[in-house]
Amino acid sequence: MTARAPLSFRPGAAHRLAGASRSFGTAPGVPGDSHELSRADGPGSQGRNWLSGKVAQAFLPVRGAVWAWLKTHSQEWLCYQRLLARLPGARGGCPARRGAAAALLVCALVVAAAPARAQQAKLTVDDDCIAFAFSPSGHRIVYAVRRTSSQRLPGQRKSRRVEHDSLWQVTLDGHKRRLFDGKKLVVGHALVGFQIQAIRIAPDDQHMTLEMATETLAPHGKGPGHVNSGEMTDLANGDGKEIDIEGTHPSNSAIPHAQNAAWLGDGQTVVYLTRAAGGLLYSLHFLRPVSGAGGPILPDRAYAAVAWDPARGAAAAIERDKDLSGPIRLVWIDLVHQTERVLATIPRFTGHLTVSPSGDQIAYFSDGDTVTIRSVADSSKPLSIKLPLGRYEWAADGRHLLLKRGPNNQTDQLIWVDLPSGEFRDAFHGEIYHDFHVSPDGQWVGLTVPGEQILKLFPVP
């Protein structure tokens, strides 16, 4: 059941509305509203009657829908009845006056609800934040800011728009600091431009990975100025300084084609995915940048999705046969010892695999409107919850989910989901946002506003 915040009238608002509406009546068909009309005597009454008729006429197309909605929303209906009692002019009588009163009452309900929507953000960052992440302590946010410029490539006469994002951080007290300038970032000599798509901060808060979509100069055989699109992950320390990978020539901090990369809790190992042949499944890899050691993890396996538990050196994964035949297996992987354990064979998997903050629960969409939650210790008793398809994150307590409806790249409303009851309620008063993250300490939610991607920080209710 969706819970609604109770409406409350501003002090004196109903009295002012009543004073401005002495000649207005209520809409027909509402129980308990058959009363004698209060006359509006004295000079100017004819003009007031004409005005009430115009208001009622404008309200007429939506009147039925409004009353039907009020009758199914008990809190709003109660507020309506209370306001009605304070309107001496809203008593039976001509349809024009009743319709005008109905329009006034709807406006009053909107005004009454307005204070609840005026929640103040703890922090607002007026930058074009295209990606962000909380530190493990929740005391700082690292975010990418979109930057573009005109650049003429070798062999081309005309300039083209090139993106090279910058990296910033902001603390809870509002102190901002640029970690690097995208124009000066060097992750490969052939790099033309890049967009930071995801930031992941290590459990020790001393390392991070920056997942990027890239544009690089093609080999000379494809003609001058030809650009290829790709993906890679850049490695950096907690201050945004690049970490070179031992053994690369020339020295480089980037892992080509790497996706969903994360540092493990030891602060020395990076795990990541690359697309397997065919592009539908992934293979797992590890890398230790200081020594340059690395390689595949469980090379004979292929996965449709992987969710890291980096602090414990583990991961949940959806394993498939390489030809996509056979059953769908939910597995738990020990990344340090490179072993896996089958938790369950599942009938369906439609996306968004996650691990709870404590590492003891796994959740995923088992179909278009059902989230299934399983215990890592005993996966034989799954919990299924009906939810709209979207992207969700765990709250720190492991007993709530925050979900944004719809596709990940679209704006929509967010809801809090209670576990294990499955009951949900609107979050942030039904406002729509583009992206969100819950802080690891469970105290904050970061939200980006559609359009300019302004970042706002709100306390968890």
Secondary structure, DSSP 8 states (H G I E B T S, - for coil): --B-------TTHHHHHHHT-TT----TT-TT---------STTHHHHHHHHHHHHHHHHHHHHHHHHHHHT-HHHHHHHHHHHHT-TT-SS--HHHHHHHHHHHHHHHHHHHHHHH----SEEE-S-EEEEEE-TTSSEEEEEE--EEEE--TT-SS-EEEEB-EEEEEETT--EEEEE-GGG--S-TTEEEEEEEEEEE-TTSSEEEEEEEEEEE--GGG-TT-EEEEEEEEEEETTS-B---TT-SS---EEET-EEEEE-TTSS-EEEEEE-TTSSSEEEEEEETTTTEEEEESTT-EEEEEEEEGGGTEEEEEEE-TTS-S-EEEEEEETTTTEEEEEEEES---EEEEE-TTSSEEEEEEETTEEEEEESS-TTS-EEEE--SEEEEE-TTSSEEEEEES-TTS-EEEEEEETTT--EEEEEEEEEESEEEE-TTSSEEEEE-TTT--EEEEE--
